[in-house]
């Protein structure tokens, strides 16, 4: 899973066009904006024939910017298995949350 998360991290850096991408940062982290903050949201498995078939990992990705329509939002939504979650403002910044789902591995072959 770590390799896939690092691949996602690089994808988010490419989308934002800077290194201001933070995975599960502690409150004390001094962030630079615009930024993307993401964290593990949940993990799930799909079962078939009483066997685990596919592992899914879902991340909550938040674009933080001083504009409500930062171009990174659309670029992330153009990635596979994404959907808009919510938007809000906090501390003078616009936050747009997106759910991103990754298939980690297919365990059983048919």
DSSP file (Angstrom, degrees, kcal/mol; ACC not computed):
  #  RESIDUE AA STRUCTURE BP1 BP2  ACC     N-H-->O    O-->H-N    N-H-->O    O-->H-N    TCO  KAPPA ALPHA  PHI   PSI    X-CA   Y-CA   Z-CA
    1    1 A X     >        0   0    0      0, 0.0     4,-2.3     0, 0.0     5,-0.2   0.000 360.0 360.0 360.0 -35.8    0.0    0.0    0.0
    2    2 A X  H  >  +     0   0    0      1,-0.2     4,-2.4     2,-0.2     5,-0.2   0.896 360.0  52.3 -59.6 -41.2    2.9    2.4    0.8
    3    3 A X  H  > S+     0   0    0      1,-0.2     4,-2.0     2,-0.2    -1,-0.2   0.919 110.2  48.4 -61.3 -43.0    4.1    2.3   -2.8
    4    4 A X  H  > S+     0   0    0      1,-0.2     4,-2.4     2,-0.2    -1,-0.2   0.878 110.5  51.2 -65.2 -37.0    0.6    3.1   -4.1
    5    5 A X  H  X S+     0   0    0     -4,-2.3     4,-2.7     2,-0.2    -1,-0.2   0.898 109.3  50.3 -67.0 -38.8    0.3    6.0   -1.7
    6    6 A X  H  X S+     0   0    0     -4,-2.4     4,-2.2     2,-0.2    -2,-0.2   0.868 109.6  51.2 -67.0 -34.9    3.7    7.4   -2.8
    7    7 A X  H  X S+     0   0    0     -4,-2.0     4,-2.2     2,-0.2    -2,-0.2   0.921 111.0  48.2 -64.4 -44.0    2.5    7.1   -6.4
    8    8 A X  H  X S+     0   0    0     -4,-2.4     4,-2.5     2,-0.2    -2,-0.2   0.913 108.6  54.9 -60.5 -42.8   -0.6    9.1   -5.4
    9    9 A X  H  X S+     0   0    0     -4,-2.7     4,-2.0     1,-0.2    -2,-0.2   0.924 109.1  46.7 -57.2 -46.4    1.5   11.6   -3.6
   10   10 A X  H  X S+     0   0    0     -4,-2.2     4,-2.4     1,-0.2    -1,-0.2   0.889 109.9  54.0 -64.7 -38.8    3.6   12.2   -6.8
   11   11 A X  H  X S+     0   0    0     -4,-2.2     4,-2.4     1,-0.2    -1,-0.2   0.916 108.8  48.8 -60.2 -42.8    0.4   12.5   -8.8
   12   12 A X  H  X S+     0   0    0     -4,-2.5     4,-2.5     2,-0.2     6,-0.2   0.860 109.1  52.5 -67.7 -35.1   -0.9   15.2   -6.5
   13   13 A X  H  X>S+     0   0    0     -4,-2.0     4,-2.5     2,-0.2     5,-0.9   0.928 111.1  47.7 -61.7 -44.9    2.4   17.1   -6.7
   14   14 A X  H  <5S+     0   0    0     -4,-2.4    -2,-0.2     2,-0.2    -1,-0.2   0.898 112.1  49.3 -62.9 -41.2    2.1   17.0  -10.5
   15   15 A X  H  <5S+     0   0    0     -4,-2.4    -2,-0.2     1,-0.2    -1,-0.2   0.921 116.9  40.4 -64.5 -45.1   -1.6   18.1  -10.4
   16   16 A X  H  <5S-     0   0    0     -4,-2.5    -2,-0.2     2,-0.2    -1,-0.2   0.824 100.7-134.5 -74.5 -31.5   -0.8   21.1   -8.0
   17   17 A X  T  <5S+     0   0    0     -4,-2.5     2,-0.3     1,-0.3    -3,-0.2   0.658  76.1  65.8  83.0  16.4    2.4   22.0   -9.8
   18   18 A X  S   <S-     0   0    0     -5,-0.9    -1,-0.3    -6,-0.2    -2,-0.2  -0.957  90.2-106.5-155.9 172.2    4.3   22.3   -6.5
   19   19 A X  S    S+     0   0    0     -2,-0.3     2,-2.2     1,-0.2    -6,-0.1   0.269  79.8 115.2 -87.2  11.1    5.5   20.3   -3.5
   20   20 A X        +     0   0    0     14,-0.1    16,-2.2    -7,-0.1     2,-0.5  -0.273  42.5 123.8 -79.4  54.3    2.9   21.8   -1.2
   21   21 A X  E     -a   36   0A   0     -2,-2.2     2,-0.4    14,-0.2    16,-0.2  -0.974  41.0-169.4-119.3 127.4    1.2   18.3   -0.8
   22   22 A X  E     -a   37   0A   0     14,-2.9    16,-2.6    -2,-0.5     2,-0.7  -0.968  13.7-151.2-127.2 127.5    0.8   17.0    2.7
   23   23 A X  E    S-a   38   0A   0     -2,-0.4    16,-0.2     1,-0.2    14,-0.1  -0.875  78.7 -32.1 -98.3 116.9   -0.2   13.5    3.8
   24   24 A X  S    S-     0   0    0     14,-3.1    -1,-0.2    -2,-0.7    15,-0.1   0.873  84.0-162.6  46.0  54.5   -2.0   13.4    7.2
   25   25 A X        -     0   0    0     -3,-0.2    -1,-0.1    13,-0.1    -3,-0.0  -0.387  15.8-117.7 -72.4 143.2    0.0   16.4    8.6
   26   26 A X    >   -     0   0    0      1,-0.1     3,-2.0    -2,-0.1    -1,-0.1  -0.341  32.3-103.6 -69.7 161.5    0.0   17.1   12.3
   27   27 A X  T 3  S+     0   0    0      1,-0.3    -1,-0.1    -2,-0.0    -2,-0.1   0.797 119.5  61.7 -55.5 -30.5   -1.5   20.4   13.5
   28   28 A X  T 3  S+     0   0    0      2,-0.1    -1,-0.3     0, 0.0     2,-0.2   0.545  75.9 116.5 -78.0  -6.4    2.0   21.8   14.0
   29   29 A X    <   -     0   0    0     -3,-2.0     2,-0.9     1,-0.1    -4,-0.0  -0.451  62.5-139.6 -68.1 129.0    2.9   21.5   10.3
   30   30 A X        -     0   0    0     -2,-0.2     2,-0.2     2,-0.0    -1,-0.1  -0.806  27.5-162.2 -89.3 107.1    3.5   24.9    8.7
   31   31 A X        -     0   0    0     -2,-0.9     2,-0.4   -11,-0.0     4,-0.1  -0.605  13.0-141.3 -95.3 152.4    1.9   24.6    5.3
   32   32 A X        -     0   0    0     -2,-0.2     2,-0.3     2,-0.1    -2,-0.0  -0.875  38.4 -92.9-105.9 144.9    2.5   26.7    2.2
   33   33 A X  S    S+     0   0    0     -2,-0.4     2,-0.2     2,-0.1    32,-0.1  -0.838  98.9  43.5-117.8 152.1   -0.6   27.6    0.0
   34   34 A X  S    S+     0   0    0     30,-0.7     2,-0.3    -2,-0.3    31,-0.2   0.567  89.6 161.5 -64.3 155.8   -2.1   26.7   -2.4
   35   35 A X  E     - B   0  64A   0     29,-2.5    29,-3.0    -2,-0.2     2,-0.4  -0.941  40.9-136.7-145.1 162.3   -1.8   23.2   -1.0
   36   36 A X  E     -aB  21  63A   0    -16,-2.2   -14,-2.9    -2,-0.3     2,-0.4  -0.998  20.4-172.4-121.9 127.3   -3.3   19.7   -1.2
   37   37 A X  E     +aB  22  62A   0     25,-2.6    25,-3.3    -2,-0.4     2,-0.3  -0.970  10.4 175.4-116.8 131.9   -3.8   17.8    2.1
   38   38 A X  E     +aB  23  61A   0    -16,-2.6   -14,-3.1    -2,-0.4     2,-0.3  -0.978   7.6 177.1-139.1 154.5   -4.9   14.2    2.0
   39   39 A X  E     - B   0  60A   0     21,-1.7    21,-2.4    -2,-0.3     2,-0.3  -0.978  42.2 -86.6-148.9 158.7   -5.5   11.4    4.5
   40   40 A X  E     + B   0  59A   0     -2,-0.3    19,-0.3    19,-0.2     3,-0.1  -0.528  39.6 179.6 -65.7 127.4   -6.6    7.8    4.6
   41   41 A X  E     -     0   0A   0     17,-3.3     2,-0.3     1,-0.4    18,-0.2   0.859  56.5 -37.3 -99.5 -50.7  -10.4    7.9    4.8
   42   42 A X  E     - B   0  58A   0     16,-1.6    16,-3.1     2,-0.0    -1,-0.4  -0.979  45.0-132.6-166.6 165.6  -11.2    4.2    4.8
   43   43 A X  E     + B   0  57A   0     -2,-0.3     2,-0.3    14,-0.2    14,-0.2  -0.948  26.1 178.9-124.3 146.6  -10.2    0.8    3.5
   44   44 A X  E     - B   0  56A   0     12,-2.5    12,-3.4    -2,-0.4     2,-0.4  -0.963  15.3-149.1-145.2 157.9  -12.6   -1.8    2.1
   45   45 A X  E     - B   0  55A   0     -2,-0.3     2,-0.5    10,-0.2    10,-0.2  -0.962   9.0-144.1-128.3 149.4  -12.6   -5.2    0.6
   46   46 A X  E     - B   0  54A   0      8,-2.4     7,-3.5    -2,-0.4     8,-1.5  -0.953  20.3-156.3-110.8 132.3  -14.9   -6.8   -2.0
   47   47 A X  E     + B   0  52A   0     -2,-0.5     2,-0.3     5,-0.3     5,-0.2  -0.827  14.8 175.6-110.7 147.3  -15.7  -10.5   -1.5
   48   48 A X  E >  S+ B   0  51A   0      3,-2.5     3,-1.6    -2,-0.3    -2,-0.0  -0.981  71.6   3.1-147.2 139.0  -16.7  -13.1   -4.0
   49   49 A X  T 3  S-     0   0    0     -2,-0.3     3,-0.1     1,-0.3    -1,-0.1   0.876 130.0 -60.4  52.0  40.8  -17.3  -16.9   -3.5
   50   50 A X  T 3  S+     0   0    0      1,-0.2     2,-0.3    -3,-0.0    -1,-0.3   0.728 117.5 106.7  61.1  25.4  -16.4  -16.4    0.2
   51   51 A X  E <  S-B   48   0A   0     -3,-1.6    -3,-2.5    57,-0.0     2,-0.4  -0.958  81.0-103.2-130.1 149.9  -13.0  -15.1   -0.6
   52   52 A X  E     +B   47   0A   0     -2,-0.3    -5,-0.3    -5,-0.2     3,-0.1  -0.600  42.8 173.9 -70.4 128.6  -11.5  -11.6   -0.5
   53   53 A X  E     +     0   0A   0     -7,-3.5    54,-2.9    -2,-0.4    55,-0.8   0.842  55.3  11.2-107.7 -49.0  -11.4  -10.4   -4.1
   54   54 A X  E     -BC  46 106A   0     -8,-1.5    -8,-2.4    52,-0.2     2,-0.5  -0.999  57.4-146.3-139.6 137.5  -10.3   -6.8   -4.2
   55   55 A X  E     -BC  45 105A   0     50,-2.2    49,-2.3    -2,-0.4    50,-1.0  -0.897  19.2-167.1 -99.6 132.3   -8.8   -4.3   -1.6
   56   56 A X  E     -BC  44 103A   0    -12,-3.4   -12,-2.5    -2,-0.5     2,-0.4  -0.947   7.3-163.7-117.8 140.9   -9.8   -0.7   -2.0
   57   57 A X  E     -BC  43 102A   0     45,-2.8    45,-3.3    -2,-0.4     2,-0.4  -0.993   8.6-160.7-122.3 131.9   -8.2    2.3   -0.2
   58   58 A X  E     -BC  42 101A   0    -16,-3.1   -17,-3.3    -2,-0.4   -16,-1.6  -0.939   5.0-167.7-117.6 132.9  -10.1    5.6   -0.1
   59   59 A X  E     -BC  40 100A   0     41,-3.2    41,-2.7    -2,-0.4     2,-0.6  -0.884  19.7-136.4-115.6 147.0   -8.4    9.0    0.6
   60   60 A X  E     -BC  39  99A   0    -21,-2.4   -21,-1.7    -2,-0.3     2,-0.5  -0.933  26.0-165.9 -98.6 119.7  -10.0   12.3    1.4
   61   61 A X  E     -BC  38  98A   0     37,-3.3    37,-3.1    -2,-0.6     2,-0.5  -0.925   2.6-167.1-110.5 125.7   -8.1   14.9   -0.7
   62   62 A X  E     -BC  37  97A   0    -25,-3.3   -25,-2.6    -2,-0.5     2,-0.6  -0.960  10.1-154.2-120.9 122.2   -8.5   18.6    0.1
   63   63 A X  E     -BC  36  96A   0     33,-2.6    33,-2.1    -2,-0.5     2,-0.5  -0.839  14.1-164.6 -91.5 123.7   -7.4   21.4   -2.1
   64   64 A X  E     +BC  35  95A   0    -29,-3.0   -29,-2.5    -2,-0.6   -30,-0.7  -0.950  24.2 144.1-114.9 122.5   -6.7   24.5    0.0
   65   65 A X  E     - C   0  94A   0     29,-2.3    29,-3.3    -2,-0.5    -2,-0.0  -0.949  60.0-116.6-151.7 164.8   -6.5   27.8   -1.9
   66   66 A X  S    S+     0   0    0     -2,-0.3     2,-0.3    27,-0.2    29,-0.1   0.380 102.5  61.9 -88.1   4.9   -7.2   31.5   -1.7
   67   67 A X  S >  S-     0   0    0     27,-0.2     3,-0.7     1,-0.1    27,-0.1  -0.974  80.3-135.3-126.6 145.7   -9.6   31.1   -4.7
   68   68 A X  T 3  S+     0   0    0     -2,-0.3    -1,-0.1     1,-0.2    25,-0.0   0.646 100.4  45.1 -74.9 -12.6  -12.7   28.9   -4.7
   69   69 A X  T 3  S+     0   0    0      4,-0.0    -1,-0.2     3,-0.0     5,-0.1  -0.323  72.4 173.2-128.9  51.9  -12.0   27.3   -8.1
   70   70 A X    X>  -     0   0    0     -3,-0.7     3,-1.7     1,-0.1     4,-0.6  -0.334  40.5-122.1 -59.7 139.3   -8.3   26.4   -8.1
   71   71 A X  H 3> S+     0   0    0      1,-0.3     4,-1.8     2,-0.2     3,-0.2   0.743 107.1  70.2 -58.1 -24.7   -7.4   24.4  -11.3
   72   72 A X  H 3> S+     0   0    0      1,-0.2     4,-2.4     2,-0.2    -1,-0.3   0.807  88.9  64.4 -63.8 -28.0   -6.2   21.5   -9.2
   73   73 A X  H <> S+     0   0    0     -3,-1.7     4,-2.4     1,-0.2    -1,-0.2   0.961 105.8  41.1 -59.7 -52.6   -9.8   20.7   -8.3
   74   74 A X  H  X S+     0   0    0     -4,-0.6     4,-1.4     1,-0.2    -1,-0.2   0.884 113.1  55.0 -64.6 -38.8  -10.8   19.9  -11.8
   75   75 A X  H  < S+     0   0    0     -4,-1.8     4,-0.4     2,-0.2    -1,-0.2   0.895 110.3  45.5 -63.3 -39.6   -7.5   18.0  -12.5
   76   76 A X  H >< S+     0   0    0     -4,-2.4     3,-1.7     1,-0.2    -2,-0.2   0.925 110.5  53.2 -68.6 -43.1   -8.1   15.8   -9.5
   77   77 A X  H 3< S+     0   0    0     -4,-2.4     5,-0.3     1,-0.3    -1,-0.2   0.737 102.0  61.1 -64.4 -21.1  -11.8   15.2  -10.4
   78   78 A X  T 3< S+     0   0    0     -4,-1.4    -1,-0.3    -5,-0.2    -2,-0.2   0.624  86.7  95.3 -78.7 -13.4  -10.5   14.1  -13.9
   79   79 A X  S X  S-     0   0    0     -3,-1.7     3,-0.6    -4,-0.4    -3,-0.0  -0.378  91.3 -89.3 -71.7 157.8   -8.6   11.3  -12.3
   80   80 A X  T 3  S+     0   0    0      1,-0.2    21,-0.2    -2,-0.1    -1,-0.1  -0.331 104.0  15.5 -67.1 149.8  -10.3    7.9  -12.1
   81   81 A X  T 3  S+     0   0    0      1,-0.2    20,-2.7    19,-0.1     2,-0.3   0.866  92.7 131.0  57.5  46.1  -12.5    6.9   -9.2
   82   82 A X  E <   +D  100   0A   0     -3,-0.6     2,-0.3    -5,-0.3    18,-0.2  -0.903  29.4 178.3-123.1 155.4  -13.0   10.4   -7.8
   83   83 A X  E     -D   99   0A   0     16,-1.9    16,-2.9    -2,-0.3     2,-0.1  -0.981  34.8-103.4-153.0 148.1  -16.0   12.4   -6.6
   84   84 A X  E     +D   98   0A   0     -2,-0.3    14,-0.2    14,-0.2     3,-0.1  -0.454  34.7 176.5 -66.9 139.0  -16.7   15.8   -5.1
   85   85 A X  E     -     0   0A   0     12,-2.8     2,-0.3     1,-0.4    13,-0.2   0.784  50.6 -45.7-109.6 -61.9  -17.4   15.6   -1.4
   86   86 A X  E     -D   97   0A   0     11,-1.1    11,-3.2     2,-0.0    -1,-0.4  -0.976  40.0-139.4-163.7 169.1  -17.9   19.2    0.0
   87   87 A X  E     +D   96   0A   0     -2,-0.3     2,-0.3     9,-0.2     9,-0.2  -0.990  26.2 154.5-139.9 150.7  -16.5   22.7    0.0
   88   88 A X  E     -D   95   0A   0      7,-2.4     7,-3.4    -2,-0.3     2,-0.4  -0.967  34.7-115.7-161.7 167.7  -16.1   25.2    2.8
   89   89 A X  E     +D   94   0A   0     -2,-0.3     2,-0.3     5,-0.2     5,-0.2  -0.924  30.0 170.3-115.8 144.6  -14.0   28.1    4.0
   90   90 A X  E >   -D   93   0A   0      3,-2.4     3,-2.0    -2,-0.4    -2,-0.0  -0.952  67.1  -5.5-153.5 132.0  -11.8   28.2    7.0
   91   91 A X  T 3  S-     0   0    0     -2,-0.3     3,-0.1     1,-0.3    -1,-0.0   0.820 129.2 -54.4  53.9  35.9   -9.2   30.8    8.1
   92   92 A X  T 3  S+     0   0    0      1,-0.2     2,-0.4   -26,-0.0    -1,-0.3   0.526 116.1 109.4  80.6   5.7   -9.7   32.8    4.9
   93   93 A X  E <   - D   0  90A   0     -3,-2.0    -3,-2.4   -25,-0.0     2,-0.4  -0.892  66.8-125.4-116.8 147.0   -8.9   29.8    2.6
   94   94 A X  E     -CD  65  89A   0    -29,-3.3   -29,-2.3    -2,-0.4     2,-0.5  -0.737  24.0-161.6 -86.8 134.9  -11.3   27.8    0.4
   95   95 A X  E     -CD  64  88A   0     -7,-3.4    -7,-2.4    -2,-0.4     2,-0.5  -0.980   7.6-173.0-119.9 126.2  -11.3   24.1    1.0
   96   96 A X  E     -CD  63  87A   0    -33,-2.1   -33,-2.6    -2,-0.5     2,-0.4  -0.974  12.0-154.6-120.7 117.3  -12.6   21.6   -1.6
   97   97 A X  E     -CD  62  86A   0    -11,-3.2   -12,-2.8    -2,-0.5   -11,-1.1  -0.769  12.7-177.6 -97.3 134.5  -12.8   18.0   -0.5
   98   98 A X  E     -CD  61  84A   0    -37,-3.1   -37,-3.3    -2,-0.4     2,-0.5  -0.985  21.7-135.6-130.2 137.9  -12.7   15.2   -3.0
   99   99 A X  E     -CD  60  83A   0    -16,-2.9   -16,-1.9    -2,-0.4     2,-0.5  -0.841  22.3-170.9 -94.6 127.9  -13.0   11.4   -2.4
  100  100 A X  E     -CD  59  82A   0    -41,-2.7   -41,-3.2    -2,-0.5     2,-0.4  -0.984   3.0-162.9-124.2 124.8  -10.4    9.4   -4.3
  101  101 A X  E     -C   58   0A   0    -20,-2.7     2,-0.4    -2,-0.5   -43,-0.2  -0.908   4.1-168.6-112.9 132.0  -10.6    5.6   -4.3
  102  102 A X  E     -C   57   0A   0    -45,-3.3   -45,-2.8    -2,-0.4     2,-0.8  -0.964  22.2-134.0-121.5 135.9   -7.7    3.3   -5.3
  103  103 A X  E     -C   56   0A   0     -2,-0.4   -47,-0.2   -47,-0.2     3,-0.1  -0.797  22.8-171.8 -83.0 114.1   -7.8   -0.4   -6.1
  104  104 A X  E     -     0   0A   0    -49,-2.3     2,-0.3    -2,-0.8    -1,-0.2   0.936  59.1 -22.5 -76.3 -48.0   -4.8   -1.7   -4.1
  105  105 A X  E     -C   55   0A   0    -50,-1.0   -50,-2.2  -104,-0.0     2,-0.7  -0.980  48.0-129.0-162.7 149.9   -4.8   -5.2   -5.4
  106  106 A X  E     -C   54   0A   0     -2,-0.3   -52,-0.2   -52,-0.2   -53,-0.1  -0.926  26.6-174.9-101.4 118.6   -6.9   -7.9   -6.9
  107  107 A X        +     0   0    0    -54,-2.9     2,-0.4    -2,-0.7   -54,-0.2   0.926  61.7  41.9 -85.9 -48.1   -6.4  -11.0   -4.8
  108  108 A X        -     0   0    0    -55,-0.8     2,-0.4   -56,-0.1    -1,-0.1  -0.815  68.8-147.3-104.4 141.2   -8.4  -13.7   -6.6
  109  109 A X              0   0    0     -2,-0.4    -2,-0.0     1,-0.1     0, 0.0  -0.828 360.0 360.0-100.0 145.2   -8.4  -14.3  -10.3
  110  110 A X              0   0    0     -2,-0.4    -1,-0.1     0, 0.0    -2,-0.0   0.482 360.0 360.0 -83.9 360.0  -11.5  -15.7  -11.9
